């Protein structure tokens, strides 16, 4: 995903001279195509994420659309106050890019786990979360963010993720993208970010009788788009959500909140939502991405979602 990100950002920067990239002394061997073509729009802010975010907000207030880029928790938790005060509350076009979402950098220690970031970012009232499920969704999300500037959080996996879509899908906040058409029209798997990869691997590995439900990806979502889910939720009796994040405050929690909002003052929804997320035991555990997902309950064999 990170390669698709820099390739698409570089292509968009050729058309949009206001696009800038600021990194926190990370991303080398990835960001060079942008830095080489646009040295006057590329800044290495050093290992100083709070300053990086303040710098980005200042540049955005002068007309730039700034992308800050770093690994996992560094551009989020380490500078949460600057994101809230400088970017979100001022509604500035700054996109915070986190590479290695979930447990992708798990072998480097739990300081690199990004499994509570949805909980942080989605509470910011103006923040749009862009959590693409494959490289094609990365490109679509970037195009949407450029066309609709504002505070945004772009959560990427690491590298090597296969394409699920054969072409760039059309994305919009709160919209579900169909990844697989099932024959059971009462059940669905709904995921965001790398949850799409988990869902598709599960789909390929389980028995035929358990492949009946449709699979959807939600690459763009926010606090403001919860109310848009009523008609979508109303189509199913049972929805299972999948995410590489803790269940508390994550995508599944967001969907449960959406179902409650949808029912308030209306006829109650007849839809059961079951969140599948990472177990908290991985919070202080170190290991490979695959191992930690297995320990956390996201391997294909561990998904008991019938």
Secondary structure by P-SEA (a helix, b strand, c coil): caaaaaaaaaaaaaacccbbbbbcccccccaaaaaaacccccccccccaaaaaaaaaaaaaaccbbbbbbcccccccccaaaaaccccccccbbbbbbcccccccccccccccccaaaaaaaacccbbbbbbccaaaaaaaaaaaaacccbbbbbbccccccccccccccccccbbbbccccccccbbbbbccaaaaaaaaaaaccccccccbbbbbbccccccccccaaaaaaaccbbbbbccccccccaaaaaaaaaaaaacccccccbbbbbbbbccccccccccaaaaaaaacccccccccc
